[in-house]
Structure formats: C-alpha cells, structure tokens
Amino acid sequence: MKFFAKKTDGRVKYDNPVRVKEYIDQLKDGQEVQVEIKIKRKFRSVSQNSLYWYWLGVISDDTGYTTDELHGTFKSMFLTDYTRQIPLVRSTTALDTAEFTIYLSKIEDTCREKLNITLPNPADLYL
C-alpha cells in the first residue's frame, strides 16, 4: 500500500490519515511490514508527454515508422536498465520531470544527428 504525507512543523501529516489507520488496523498482530520512505517525485508533466507524442508524430511522418514503433525503439535505446541480470526497459510513465527532460533531449539529439530531422522547439509551437 502506498501513502503520501508531508512533513510540517516537525510532524508527518498524511494526505489521508483515515485510510492509513484503516490499513494499519487490518494488519494481524505480529505481522511484519516493510516501511519505505522516499521523497515524492513529480512525474512527467502533461506538456512533456504531449510534446513527446507530437515529436513521435513528426518523426513518424518523416521515417514511415508508426508512433508506437518509435516509442518502443526510443524506450529500448534510452531507458534500458542493464544493471540487472536481465535488461529491463523502463516505462516512460515512471520517469520524473527531470528524467523525462533528459529522455527528450536524447531523442532530439538522435533525430538531429542520425536522421537529419530537426524537431520543433516547444516555444515555436505556440507562436
């Protein structure tokens, strides 16, 4: 189970304390649990995702590959984790905003250097 909280005035305040209590109450006495505390990340933004799929459309128009084929290819190229026994391709939905910015930069560089495609700058899209 995943819960979100915020430290305020030296105390941890849960977003939904009733749900936390209900979950804890349903545990059996002596049952072990694992508690992991992480800093909450901002996942990729809607505008980043929109730009990504727009770019895939641009690349698709120029290369003839479908957007889904390009999505799979770019994930394989730039989001494969080789630190495990079997390489694992990460999902773009798991990226935070900083990681997604790096991912987009790698795609942009690849398009410019290998495909001779200049992708539209986000600022230019709204002129």
Buried (B, 14 or more C-beta within 10 A) or exposed (E): EEEEBEEEEEEEEEEEEEEBEEEEEEEEEEEEEEEEEEEEEEBBEEEBBEBBEBBBEBBBEEEEBEBEBBBEBBBEEBBEEEEEEEEEEBEBEEBEEEBBBEBBEBBBEBBEEEEEBEBEEBEEEEE
